[in-house]
Amino acid sequence: MVRLTRIYTRGGDKGQTSLGDGSRVHKHALRVAAYGTVDEANAVLGLARLHTGAAADAPVLVEADAMLARIQNDLFDLGADLCTPETENPPYPPLRIVDIQVDRLESEIDRMNAELAPLNSFILPGGRPAAAWLHQARTVARRAEREMTELALTETVGAPALKYINRLSDHLFVLGRWLNDKGAADVLWVPGLTRG
């Protein structure tokens, strides 16, 4: 368990931070950027949940909120995974993303997508408030994925972690459509609309 008794330590005042294994790196290191972007995606999901949470009166919003709650917890797991470089025989087993978390996302995507009409156009971020925030979270998740795949060029990043972040943006896209009245409230892109 995590126990925080002090919020500031002054340990990062010179531009470095500690990773999960105790090693020190610059705050602009790619590993730190990757788990920082995962944290940013999680914060945007918190904003989306303002529109799906306890005050929600529709079953679809309650179900969406439960999915988002699980995803937010997963994103902390992903941050912990990325924060701790992979080493042989670590003294304490680090928390890692596992395939069952990816499988759950895929199952939820398939179930929601089966209720959606096929797309005939790309969609613009918008529609209902929760859907708009999910599109924002989706773009942040894609940035996290770019940073994670770049990190994986020089350091080990677990395959389940890479799969999870890839599947997450798909999940958020489908969930946004699902919350947009199963696609009926989607805002469709009209190519060349403003060209005159």
N, C-alpha and C positions, 0 to 999 in steps of 0.2 A: 504494500500500500504506500501511497505517497503521503507525506506529512510535511506541510509547508508552515514553518513558524516565522520565517523572515522572507519578505518579498524582495527586498534588494540586498545584495551581498557585496556590491562594488567589484565583484570579480570580472565583470565585463567592461569596466570603464576604459580599458585600453584596446577595445575592439576585438576581444576574443571571448569565446564561450566554451563551456565544457560539453562534451558529448556524453552519451549514456555510459560509455566505458571509462569515463574519466579523462580521456584525452582532450587537449585544448586545441581549438582551431579558430581561424578568423571568422567573425560573424558573417562575412560575405562569402564564406566557403559554399560550394555548390550543395553539399549535404545539408547545411543549415538553411540555405535558400529553399531547398526541396521541402523539408518538413515545415518551414515557415509558410510556404504556399499551401500546404495541406491544412495548416491551422487557419489560414485565410478562408479556404473553402468551407471549413467547418463553421466559421463565424457567419458566412453568408447563409448557410443552412439554418443557423439560429434565427436569422431575419425571416427566412421563408416560413419557419415554424410559428412566427407571430400570426400567420394566417391559417395555420392548420391545427393549432394547439387546443388547450383546455376549453376555450370558448367555442370551438367548432361544433356545429350542430348537425352537420351532414356526415353520414357514415364514411363517405369517401375521404373526407378531411381527417377524420379520426384515424383511418387506416394509413393515410399518407403520413400523418404525424408519427405513427408507430414506426413506419419504415425509416423516416428521417432520424428518429431517436436512435435507432440501431446504427444507422450510417454515421451519425455524429460520434458514437462510441467507437465504431470501427476506425474513424479517422484519427482518434487519439491513439488507437493501437498502431495505425500506420505511422503516425508521428514517432511513436516509441521505437518502432521497427527501424525507421530511417535514422533516428538519433543514435542508434547503437551499431557501429560498424561490425560486419561479420568477421569473426575470428574463430580459429580452431580452439576447442576446449575452453570456452569462456568460464570464469569462476561461477557465474550465475547465468542460468539460461535466459537470454533476452526474449522479450515479447516480440513475436513475429506474426505477420498476416499469414493466414492459412487458407488453403483451397476452399474450405467449407464457407468462408466468408464471401468468396467470389461466386461460389455456387448459389448462395442465397440471393445475391444481386441478379444473377442470370434468371433464376426462377421467378423473381418478382418482375423483371423486365418482360419475360415471356407472358406471364399472366396479364399484366397491364396492356401489353401491346396487342394481345388477342382481342381486346375490347375496342381498339382504335381503328378508325377508318384508315385505309392506306393513304399516304401522302401523295398529292399530285403536284406539290410545289415545296420549296424550302419554306420554313416558317421564320418569322421575325420574332425576336424575344418580346414577350408581352402577353396580353390576355389578362387573366386574373392575377392579382398581386402575388400569390404564392408561386404561380408559374413563372412570372417575371423574375422573381428572386432565384428560382431554380435554374433559369437560364444563366443568371449571373454566376451562380455556384458552378454550373457546368463549365463555363469558360475558365474559371479559376482552377478547377480540377484538371482541365486540359493543360494549363500552364504548369501545374504541378507535375503532370505526366511528362511534359517536355524536359523539365528539370531533372526528374528521376531518370529518364532514359539517357540524358547527357551524363549524369552521375554514373550510370551503369557502364559507360564507356571506359571509365578508369577505376571504378571501385565496384565491389559486389553489391548488388541490390537483388533481393530475393525475387524469384519469378512470381510467386503469389502476390507480392506487393505491386509489381508492375501490372499484373492482370487486374488486380483490384482497381487501381486508379484508372485504367483504360475502361473497364466495365462501368465504373461509377459515373463517368460523364454520359454514357449511354443511358444509364438508369435515370439520371436527372432529366435528360431530354424526354424520355418516355413518360416519366412521372409528371413533368410539366404539361405535356399534352393531355395526360389522363386527368389532371386537375383543371385543364381548360375544357371542361365539359366533354371529356373523351375526344378532344380534337375539334369540337364544334366552335369553340371560342378561340382557336388558334388564329394568329394574324399571319396571313400568307404573303410571301414575297411575290411581287408582280414585276418581273424583269422589265427594265426600261421604263417604268411607270412615269418617272419625272423627266424624261428626255424631251418632252414636248411634242 
